[in-house]
Amino acid sequence: MSLDDFLPFGLLIGFIAVGLFVQSRLRRRSRRAWEEAAAELGLQFECEEGGAKPRLRGELNGLSVSAYELEVRTQKSRSIVTRAEVLVPGLPADLRVARSDWTQLVQDALGIREVEVGDPEFDKRFRILGREDVARAVLDADARRSIDDLARGGTAWIAEGKVLVQLQGSVLRSHPFIERVRQLVFCAAAVSSACRSSPRK
């Protein structure tokens, strides 16, 4: 066999080696960003062997915080997102708040009734589902302002008793992620305060 016969095989091995090298560097960079975020925020860092499935856990301002990577699959693609969430005591699990989007058309077609809280701008920008009296009590002026600010910074929503944010991709730079988590906790604290002051029925 001539050298030309080995060339395609050599190129393939080279491409595989470069791919593994790049993947390894990205994983190390991501792990370093997660560790920096954990140290800066005062949260515990966890991950599986090899740096897979990184996660932060702990408490900030008396609220339970967690952040983790999540694989999102569709029929045509797969992608990694980073999600952070704060559990808010007293926040009803059936209350859902999210920016209005195309899913509103689907919900309208299914006859799912949207709740309004009496703030025309907020009601226009957000889709609110749940009991109207509970939504009005929990989504006071401070909570609405915090939710609006959080949603302006990217994907954010309220569901299952939590306030959540999501970023595309893995955490490769810690600073934007840290700021986003802090903004999330600030918003969750405002929602928590509204929950504590709302009348119980």
MARBA-3410 file (N, C-alpha, C, O; in Angstrom, 1 decimal):
201
0.9,-1.2,0.0,0.0,0.0,0.0,0.9,1.2,0.0,1.9,1.3,0.6 ~ 0.4,2.2,-0.7,1.2,3.5,-0.8,0.8,4.4,0.3,-0.2,4.2,1.0 ~ 1.6,5.5,0.4,1.3,6.5,1.4,0.0,7.2,1.1,-0.7,7.5,2.1 ~ -0.4,7.3,-0.1,-1.7,7.9,-0.5,-2.9,7.1,0.0,-3.9,7.6,0.3 ~ -2.7,5.8,0.2,-3.7,4.9,0.7,-4.0,5.2,2.2,-5.1,5.0,2.6
-3.0,5.5,2.9,-3.1,5.8,4.3,-3.6,7.2,4.6,-4.0,7.5,5.8 ~ -3.5,8.1,3.6,-3.8,9.5,3.9,-5.2,9.8,4.4,-5.4,10.5,5.4 ~ -6.3,9.2,3.8,-7.6,9.4,4.3,-7.8,8.9,5.7,-8.4,9.6,6.6 ~ -7.2,7.7,6.0,-7.3,7.2,7.4,-6.6,8.1,8.4,-7.1,8.3,9.5 ~ -5.4,8.6,8.0,-4.7,9.5,8.9,-5.4,10.8,9.1,-5.4,11.4,10.2
-6.1,11.3,8.1,-6.9,12.6,8.2,-8.0,12.4,9.2,-8.3,13.2,10.0 ~ -8.7,11.2,9.1,-9.8,10.9,9.9,-9.3,10.8,11.4,-10.0,11.4,12.3 ~ -8.2,10.1,11.6,-7.7,10.0,13.0,-7.3,11.4,13.5,-7.6,11.7,14.7 ~ -6.8,12.3,12.6,-6.4,13.6,13.0,-7.7,14.5,13.4,-7.6,15.2,14.4 ~ -8.7,14.3,12.6,-10.0,15.1,12.9,-10.6,14.6,14.3,-11.0,15.4,15.1
-10.5,13.3,14.5,-11.1,12.8,15.8,-10.3,13.3,16.9,-10.8,13.7,18.0 ~ -8.9,13.3,16.8,-8.1,13.7,17.9,-8.3,15.2,18.2,-8.4,15.6,19.3 ~ -8.4,16.0,17.1,-8.7,17.5,17.3,-10.1,17.7,18.0,-10.2,18.5,18.9 ~ -11.1,16.9,17.6,-12.4,17.0,18.2,-12.4,16.6,19.7,-13.0,17.3,20.5 ~ -11.7,15.6,20.0,-11.6,15.2,21.4,-10.8,16.2,22.2,-11.2,16.5,23.4
-9.8,16.8,21.6,-9.0,17.8,22.3,-9.9,19.1,22.6,-9.9,19.6,23.7 ~ -10.6,19.5,21.6,-11.5,20.7,21.8,-12.6,20.4,22.8,-12.9,21.3,23.6 ~ -13.2,19.2,22.7,-14.2,18.8,23.7,-13.7,18.8,25.1,-14.4,19.3,26.0 ~ -12.5,18.3,25.3,-11.9,18.2,26.6,-11.6,19.6,27.1,-11.8,19.9,28.3 ~ -11.1,20.5,26.3,-10.8,21.9,26.7,-12.1,22.6,27.1,-12.1,23.4,28.1
-13.2,22.4,26.3,-14.5,23.1,26.6,-15.0,22.6,27.9,-15.6,23.4,28.7 ~ -14.9,21.3,28.2,-15.4,20.7,29.4,-14.6,21.3,30.6,-15.2,21.6,31.7 ~ -13.3,21.4,30.5,-12.5,22.0,31.6,-12.8,23.4,31.8,-12.9,23.9,33.0 ~ -13.0,24.1,30.7,-13.4,25.6,30.8,-14.7,25.7,31.5,-14.9,26.6,32.3 ~ -15.7,24.9,31.1,-17.0,24.9,31.7,-17.0,24.6,33.2,-17.6,25.2,34.0
-16.2,23.5,33.6,-16.1,23.2,35.0,-15.5,24.3,35.8,-15.9,24.6,36.9 ~ -14.5,25.0,35.2,-13.8,26.1,35.9,-14.8,27.2,36.1,-14.8,27.9,37.2 ~ -15.7,27.5,35.1,-16.7,28.5,35.3,-17.7,28.2,36.4,-18.1,29.0,37.1 ~ -18.1,26.9,36.4,-19.1,26.4,37.4,-18.4,26.6,38.8,-19.1,27.0,39.8 ~ -17.2,26.2,38.9,-16.5,26.3,40.2,-16.4,27.8,40.7,-16.5,28.1,41.9
-16.0,28.6,39.7,-15.9,30.1,40.1,-17.3,30.6,40.5,-17.4,31.4,41.5 ~ -18.4,30.2,39.8,-19.7,30.7,40.2,-20.1,30.2,41.6,-20.6,30.9,42.4 ~ -19.8,28.9,41.9,-20.1,28.3,43.2,-19.3,29.1,44.3,-19.9,29.5,45.3 ~ -18.1,29.4,44.1,-17.3,30.1,45.1,-17.8,31.6,45.2,-17.9,32.0,46.4 ~ -18.1,32.2,44.1,-18.6,33.6,44.2,-20.0,33.7,44.9,-20.2,34.7,45.6
-20.9,32.7,44.6,-22.2,32.8,45.1,-22.4,32.1,46.5,-23.4,32.3,47.2 ~ -21.3,31.3,46.9,-21.4,30.6,48.2,-22.3,29.4,48.1,-23.0,29.1,49.0 ~ -22.3,28.7,46.9,-23.1,27.5,46.7,-22.2,26.3,46.6,-21.0,26.5,46.4 ~ -22.7,25.2,46.7,-22.0,23.9,46.6,-21.9,23.5,45.2,-23.0,23.4,44.5 ~ -20.7,23.1,44.7,-20.6,22.6,43.3,-20.5,21.1,43.3,-19.8,20.5,44.1
-21.2,20.4,42.4,-21.2,19.0,42.3,-21.1,18.7,40.8,-21.7,19.4,39.9 ~ -20.5,17.5,40.5,-20.6,17.0,39.1,-20.2,15.6,39.1,-19.6,15.0,40.0 ~ -20.5,14.9,38.0,-20.2,13.5,37.8,-18.7,13.4,37.4,-18.1,14.4,37.0 ~ -18.2,12.2,37.3,-16.8,12.0,36.9,-16.6,12.5,35.5,-17.4,12.2,34.6 ~ -15.5,13.2,35.3,-15.2,13.7,34.0,-15.8,15.1,33.7,-15.7,15.6,32.7
-16.5,15.6,34.8,-17.0,17.0,34.7,-18.4,17.0,34.1,-19.0,18.1,33.8 ~ -19.1,15.8,33.9,-20.4,15.7,33.3,-21.5,16.2,34.3,-21.3,16.0,35.6 ~ -22.6,16.7,33.9,-23.7,17.1,34.6,-23.4,18.0,35.8,-23.6,17.6,37.0 ~ -22.8,19.1,35.6,-22.4,20.1,36.7,-23.7,20.6,37.3,-24.7,20.8,36.7 ~ -23.6,20.9,38.6,-24.8,21.4,39.4,-24.3,22.2,40.6,-23.3,22.0,41.2
-25.1,23.3,40.8,-24.9,24.1,42.0,-26.1,23.9,42.9,-27.2,23.8,42.4 ~ -25.9,23.8,44.2,-27.0,23.7,45.2,-26.6,24.6,46.4,-25.5,24.8,46.7 ~ -27.7,25.0,47.1,-27.5,25.8,48.4,-28.6,26.8,48.6,-29.6,26.7,48.0 ~ -28.3,27.6,49.6,-29.2,28.7,49.9,-28.6,30.1,49.7,-27.5,30.3,50.0 ~ -29.5,31.0,49.2,-29.1,32.4,49.1,-30.3,33.2,49.6,-31.4,33.0,49.2
-30.0,34.1,50.5,-31.0,34.9,51.1,-32.2,34.1,51.7,-33.3,34.5,51.6 ~ -31.8,32.9,52.2,-32.8,32.0,52.8,-33.7,31.3,51.9,-34.6,30.6,52.3 ~ -33.3,31.3,50.6,-34.1,30.6,49.6,-33.2,29.5,48.9,-32.0,29.6,48.8 ~ -33.9,28.3,48.6,-33.2,27.2,48.1,-33.0,27.4,46.6,-33.9,27.6,45.8 ~ -31.7,27.4,46.2,-31.3,27.6,44.8,-30.6,26.4,44.2,-29.8,25.7,44.9
-30.9,26.1,43.0,-30.1,25.1,42.3,-29.9,25.5,40.8,-30.8,26.2,40.3 ~ -28.8,25.1,40.2,-28.5,25.3,38.8,-27.9,24.1,38.2,-27.1,23.4,38.9 ~ -28.2,23.8,36.9,-27.8,22.6,36.3,-27.8,22.7,34.8,-28.5,23.5,34.3 ~ -27.1,21.8,34.1,-27.2,21.7,32.7,-28.3,20.7,32.4,-28.6,19.7,33.1 ~ -29.0,20.9,31.2,-30.1,20.1,30.8,-30.0,19.9,29.3,-29.8,20.8,28.6
-30.2,18.6,28.9,-30.2,18.4,27.4,-31.6,18.5,26.9,-32.5,17.8,27.4 ~ -31.8,19.3,25.9,-33.1,19.5,25.3,-33.1,18.8,23.9,-32.3,19.1,23.1 ~ -34.0,17.9,23.8,-34.1,17.1,22.5,-35.4,17.4,21.7,-36.4,17.5,22.3 ~ -35.2,17.6,20.4,-36.4,17.7,19.6,-36.2,16.6,18.5,-35.2,15.8,18.5 ~ -37.1,16.5,17.6,-37.0,15.4,16.6,-35.8,15.7,15.7,-35.2,14.7,15.1
-35.4,16.9,15.5,-34.3,17.3,14.6,-33.0,17.6,15.2,-32.0,17.7,14.6 ~ -33.0,17.9,16.5,-31.8,18.4,17.1,-31.7,18.1,18.6,-32.7,17.6,19.2 ~ -30.5,18.4,19.1,-30.3,18.2,20.6,-29.4,19.4,21.0,-28.4,19.7,20.3 ~ -29.7,20.0,22.1,-28.9,21.1,22.6,-28.8,21.1,24.1,-29.6,20.5,24.8 ~ -27.8,21.8,24.6,-27.6,21.9,26.0,-28.0,23.3,26.5,-27.7,24.3,25.9
-28.8,23.4,27.6,-29.2,24.6,28.2,-28.7,24.6,29.7,-28.5,23.5,30.2 ~ -28.6,25.8,30.2,-28.3,25.9,31.6,-29.5,26.5,32.3,-29.9,27.6,31.9 ~ -30.0,25.8,33.3,-31.2,26.3,34.0,-30.9,26.6,35.5,-30.2,25.8,36.1 ~ -31.4,27.6,36.0,-31.3,27.9,37.5,-32.7,28.1,38.0,-33.5,28.7,37.3 ~ -32.9,27.7,39.2,-34.3,27.8,39.8,-34.2,28.1,41.3,-33.3,27.7,42.0
-35.2,28.7,41.8,-35.3,29.0,43.2,-36.7,28.6,43.6,-37.7,29.0,43.1 ~ -36.7,27.8,44.7,-38.0,27.3,45.2,-38.5,28.4,46.2,-37.8,28.9,47.1 ~ -39.8,28.8,46.0,-40.3,29.9,46.8,-41.4,29.3,47.7,-42.5,28.9,47.2 ~ -41.2,29.3,49.0,-42.2,28.7,49.9,-43.5,29.5,49.8,-43.5,30.8,49.8 ~ -44.6,28.8,49.8,-45.9,29.4,49.7,-46.3,29.8,48.3,-47.5,30.2,48.1
-45.5,29.7,47.3,-45.9,30.0,45.9,-46.7,28.8,45.4,-46.2,27.7,45.3 ~ -47.9,29.1,45.0,-48.8,28.0,44.5,-48.2,27.3,43.3,-47.7,27.9,42.4 ~ -48.2,25.9,43.4,-47.6,25.1,42.3,-48.3,25.3,41.0,-47.8,25.1,39.9 ~ -49.6,25.7,41.0,-50.4,25.8,39.8,-50.3,27.2,39.1,-50.9,27.4,38.1 ~ -49.6,28.1,39.8,-49.5,29.4,39.2,-48.4,29.4,38.2,-47.2,29.1,38.5
-48.7,29.8,36.9,-47.7,29.9,35.9,-47.6,31.3,35.3,-48.7,31.8,35.0 ~ -46.4,31.8,35.2,-46.2,33.1,34.6,-45.1,33.0,33.6,-44.0,32.6,34.0 ~ -45.3,33.5,32.3,-44.2,33.4,31.3,-44.5,34.5,30.3,-45.7,34.9,30.1 ~ -43.5,34.9,29.6,-43.7,35.9,28.5,-44.6,35.3,27.5,-44.6,34.2,27.2 ~ -45.5,36.2,27.0,-46.4,35.8,25.9,-45.7,35.4,24.7,-44.7,36.1,24.3
-46.0,34.3,24.0,-45.4,33.9,22.8,-46.4,33.1,22.0,-47.6,33.1,22.2 ~ -45.8,32.3,21.0,-46.7,31.6,20.1,-47.5,30.5,20.8,-48.6,30.1,20.3 ~ -47.1,30.0,21.9,-47.9,29.0,22.7,-49.2,29.5,23.1,-50.1,28.8,23.4 ~ -49.3,30.9,23.2,-50.6,31.5,23.6,-51.7,31.1,22.6,-52.8,30.9,23.0 ~ -51.3,31.0,21.3,-52.3,30.7,20.3,-52.8,29.2,20.5,-54.0,29.0,20.4
-51.9,28.4,20.9,-52.2,27.0,21.2,-53.2,26.9,22.4,-54.2,26.2,22.4 ~ -52.8,27.6,23.5,-53.6,27.6,24.7,-55.0,28.2,24.4,-56.0,27.7,24.9 ~ -55.0,29.2,23.6,-56.3,29.8,23.3,-57.2,28.8,22.5,-58.4,28.7,22.8 ~ -56.6,28.1,21.6,-57.3,27.1,20.8,-57.8,26.0,21.7,-58.9,25.4,21.4 ~ -57.1,25.7,22.8,-57.5,24.6,23.7,-58.5,25.1,24.7,-59.0,24.3,25.5
-58.8,26.4,24.7,-59.7,27.0,25.7,-59.1,27.2,27.0,-59.9,27.3,28.0 ~ -57.8,27.3,27.1,-57.2,27.5,28.4,-57.3,29.0,28.8,-56.8,29.9,28.0 ~ -57.9,29.3,29.9,-58.2,30.7,30.2,-57.0,31.4,30.9,-56.5,30.9,31.8 ~ -56.7,32.6,30.3,-55.6,33.3,30.9,-56.2,34.2,32.0,-57.3,34.7,32.0 ~ -55.3,34.4,33.0,-55.7,35.3,34.2,-55.1,36.7,34.0,-54.0,36.8,33.4
-55.8,37.7,34.4,-55.2,39.1,34.4,-55.2,39.6,35.8,-56.1,39.3,36.6 ~ -54.1,40.4,36.1,-53.9,40.9,37.4,-54.3,42.4,37.6,-54.1,42.9,38.6 ~ -54.8,43.0,36.5,-55.2,44.4,36.6,-54.1,45.4,36.2,-54.3,46.6,36.4 ~ -52.9,44.9,35.8,-51.8,45.8,35.3,-51.8,45.6,33.8,-51.2,44.6,33.3 ~ -52.3,46.6,33.0,-52.4,46.4,31.6,-51.1,46.0,30.9,-51.1,45.1,30.0
-50.0,46.7,31.2,-48.7,46.4,30.6,-48.2,45.0,30.9,-47.8,44.3,30.1 ~ -48.3,44.6,32.2,-47.9,43.3,32.6,-48.8,42.2,32.0,-48.3,41.2,31.5 ~ -50.1,42.5,32.0,-51.0,41.5,31.5,-50.8,41.3,30.0,-51.0,40.2,29.5 ~ -50.4,42.3,29.3,-50.1,42.2,27.9,-48.8,41.4,27.6,-48.7,40.7,26.6 ~ -47.8,41.6,28.4,-46.5,41.0,28.2,-46.4,39.6,28.7,-45.6,38.8,28.2
-47.3,39.2,29.7,-47.1,37.9,30.3,-48.4,37.1,30.2,-49.5,37.6,30.2 ~ -48.2,35.8,30.1,-49.3,34.8,30.1,-49.3,34.3,31.5,-48.4,33.7,32.0 ~ -50.5,34.5,32.2,-50.6,34.0,33.6,-51.7,33.0,33.6,-52.9,33.2,33.2 ~ -51.4,31.9,34.2,-52.4,30.8,34.4,-52.5,30.4,35.9,-51.5,30.4,36.6 ~ -53.7,30.1,36.3,-53.9,29.7,37.7,-55.1,30.4,38.3,-55.9,30.9,37.5
-55.3,30.4,39.6,-56.5,31.1,40.2,-56.3,32.6,40.2,-55.2,33.1,40.6 ~ -57.3,33.3,39.7,-57.1,34.8,39.6,-56.9,35.5,40.9,-56.0,36.4,41.0 ~ -57.6,35.1,42.0,-57.4,35.7,43.3,-56.0,35.5,43.8,-55.4,36.4,44.4 ~ -55.5,34.3,43.6,-54.1,33.9,44.1,-53.1,34.7,43.2,-52.1,35.3,43.8 ~ -53.3,34.8,41.9,-52.3,35.5,41.1,-52.3,37.0,41.4,-51.2,37.6,41.5
-53.5,37.6,41.7,-53.5,39.0,42.1,-52.8,39.3,43.4,-52.2,40.3,43.6 ~ -52.9,38.3,44.3,-52.3,38.5,45.6,-50.8,38.3,45.6,-50.1,39.1,46.2 ~ -50.4,37.3,44.8,-48.9,37.0,44.8,-48.2,38.0,43.9,-47.0,38.4,44.2 ~ -48.8,38.4,42.8,-48.1,39.3,41.8,-48.4,40.7,42.1,-49.1,41.4,41.4 ~ -47.9,41.2,43.3,-48.0,42.6,43.6,-47.1,43.4,42.8,-46.4,42.9,41.9
-47.1,44.7,43.0,-46.3,45.7,42.2,-44.8,45.3,42.2,-44.2,45.3,41.2 ~ -44.2,45.0,43.4,-42.8,44.7,43.5,-42.5,43.4,42.8,-41.5,43.3,42.0 ~ -43.3,42.4,42.9,-43.1,41.1,42.3,-43.2,41.3,40.8,-42.4,40.7,40.0 ~ -44.2,42.0,40.3,-44.4,42.2,38.9,-43.2,42.9,38.3,-42.7,42.5,37.2 ~ -42.7,43.9,39.0,-41.5,44.7,38.5,-40.3,43.8,38.4,-39.5,43.8,37.4
-40.1,42.9,39.4,-38.9,42.0,39.5,-39.0,40.9,38.4,-38.0,40.6,37.7 ~ -40.2,40.4,38.2,-40.4,39.4,37.1,-40.2,40.0,35.7,-39.5,39.4,34.9 ~ -40.7,41.2,35.5,-40.5,41.9,34.3,-39.0,42.2,34.0,-38.5,41.9,32.9 ~ -38.3,42.6,35.0,-36.8,42.8,34.8,-36.1,41.5,34.5,-35.2,41.5,33.7 ~ -36.5,40.5,35.2,-35.8,39.2,35.0,-36.1,38.7,33.6,-35.2,38.1,33.0
-37.3,38.8,33.1,-37.7,38.3,31.8,-37.0,39.1,30.7,-36.8,38.6,29.6 ~ -36.7,40.4,31.0,-36.1,41.2,29.9,-34.6,40.8,29.7,-34.1,41.0,28.6 ~ -34.1,40.1,30.7,-32.7,39.6,30.6,-32.5,38.3,29.9,-31.4,37.9,29.6 ~ -33.7,37.7,29.5,-33.6,36.4,28.8,-34.8,35.5,29.2,-35.8,36.0,29.8 ~ -34.7,34.2,29.0,-35.8,33.3,29.3,-36.0,33.2,30.8,-35.1,32.8,31.5
-37.2,33.4,31.2,-37.5,33.3,32.7,-39.0,33.0,32.8,-39.8,33.5,32.0 ~ -39.4,32.3,33.8,-40.8,32.0,34.1,-41.0,31.5,35.5,-40.0,31.3,36.2 ~ -42.3,31.4,35.9,-42.7,30.9,37.2,-43.5,29.7,36.9,-44.5,29.7,36.1 ~ -43.2,28.6,37.6,-44.0,27.3,37.5,-43.6,26.4,38.6,-42.5,26.4,39.1 ~ -44.6,25.6,39.1,-44.4,24.5,40.1,-43.7,25.0,41.3,-42.9,24.4,42.0
-44.2,26.2,41.8,-43.7,26.8,43.0,-42.3,27.4,42.9,-41.6,27.6,44.0 ~ -41.7,27.6,41.7,-40.4,28.0,41.5,-40.3,29.2,40.6,-41.2,29.4,39.7 ~ -39.2,30.0,40.7,-38.9,31.0,39.7,-37.7,30.5,39.0,-36.7,30.0,39.6 ~ -37.7,30.5,37.6,-36.7,29.8,36.9,-36.1,30.8,35.8,-36.8,31.6,35.3 ~ -34.8,30.6,35.4,-34.2,31.2,34.3,-33.5,30.1,33.5,-33.1,29.1,34.0
-33.3,30.4,32.2,-32.6,29.4,31.3,-31.7,30.2,30.4,-32.1,31.2,29.8 ~ -30.5,29.7,30.2,-29.5,30.2,29.3,-29.2,29.1,28.2,-29.1,27.9,28.6 ~ -29.0,29.5,27.0,-28.6,28.6,26.0,-27.1,28.2,26.2,-26.3,29.0,26.5 ~ -26.9,26.9,26.0,-25.5,26.4,26.1,-25.0,26.1,27.5,-25.7,26.3,28.5 ~ -23.8,25.7,27.5,-23.1,25.4,28.8,-22.6,26.7,29.4,-22.4,27.7,28.6
-22.3,26.7,30.7,-21.7,27.9,31.3,-20.2,27.9,31.0,-19.4,27.1,31.5 ~ -19.8,28.8,30.1,-18.4,28.9,29.7,-17.7,30.1,30.3,-16.5,30.2,30.4 ~ -18.6,31.1,30.6,-18.1,32.3,31.3,-18.9,32.5,32.6,-20.1,32.5,32.5 ~ -18.2,32.6,33.7,-18.9,32.6,35.0,-19.6,33.9,35.3,-20.7,33.9,35.9 ~ -19.1,35.0,34.8,-19.6,36.3,35.3,-21.1,36.6,34.8,-21.9,36.9,35.7
-21.4,36.4,33.5,-22.8,36.6,33.2,-23.8,35.6,33.9,-24.9,36.0,34.3 ~ -23.3,34.4,34.1,-24.1,33.4,34.8,-24.3,33.8,36.3,-25.5,33.7,36.8 ~ -23.3,34.3,36.9,-23.4,34.8,38.3,-24.4,35.9,38.4,-25.3,35.9,39.3 ~ -24.3,36.9,37.5,-25.2,38.0,37.6,-26.7,37.5,37.3,-27.6,38.1,37.9 ~ -26.8,36.6,36.4,-28.2,36.1,36.1,-28.8,35.3,37.4,-30.0,35.5,37.7
-28.0,34.6,38.1,-28.4,33.9,39.3,-28.8,34.9,40.4,-29.8,34.8,41.0 ~ -28.0,35.9,40.5,-28.3,37.0,41.5,-29.6,37.7,41.2,-30.4,37.9,42.1 ~ -29.8,38.0,39.9,-31.0,38.6,39.5,-32.2,37.7,39.7,-33.3,38.1,40.2 ~ -32.0,36.4,39.5,-33.1,35.4,39.8,-33.4,35.4,41.3,-34.6,35.3,41.6 ~ -32.4,35.4,42.1,-32.7,35.3,43.6,-33.4,36.6,44.0,-34.3,36.5,44.9
-33.0,37.7,43.5,-33.7,39.0,43.8,-35.1,38.9,43.5,-36.0,39.3,44.2 ~ -35.4,38.4,42.3,-36.8,38.3,41.8,-37.6,37.3,42.7,-38.7,37.6,43.1 ~ -37.0,36.2,43.0,-37.6,35.2,43.9,-37.9,35.7,45.3,-38.9,35.4,45.9 ~ -37.0,36.6,45.8,-37.2,37.2,47.1,-38.4,38.1,47.1,-39.2,38.2,48.0 ~ -38.6,38.9,46.0,-39.8,39.7,45.8,-41.1,38.9,45.8,-42.1,39.3,46.4
-41.0,37.8,45.0,-42.2,36.9,45.0,-42.5,36.3,46.3,-43.6,36.2,46.7 ~ -41.4,35.9,47.0,-41.6,35.3,48.3,-42.2,36.3,49.3,-43.0,35.9,50.1 ~ -41.8,37.5,49.3,-42.3,38.6,50.1,-43.8,38.7,49.9,-44.6,38.9,50.8 ~ -44.2,38.7,48.6,-45.6,38.9,48.2,-46.4,37.7,48.7,-47.5,37.8,49.2 ~ -45.8,36.5,48.6,-46.5,35.3,49.1,-46.7,35.3,50.6,-47.8,35.0,51.1
-45.7,35.8,51.4,-45.9,35.9,52.8,-46.9,36.9,53.2,-47.6,36.7,54.2 ~ -47.1,38.0,52.5,-48.0,39.1,52.8,-49.4,38.8,52.3,-50.4,39.5,52.6 ~ -49.5,37.9,51.3,-50.9,37.6,50.7,-51.8,36.9,51.7,-51.3,36.0,52.4 ~ -53.1,37.2,51.7,-54.0,36.5,52.6,-54.1,35.0,52.2,-54.2,34.7,51.0 ~ -54.2,34.2,53.2,-54.4,32.7,52.9,-55.9,32.4,52.9,-56.7,33.0,53.7
-56.3,31.6,52.0,-57.8,31.2,51.9,-57.9,29.7,52.0,-59.0,29.2,52.0
END
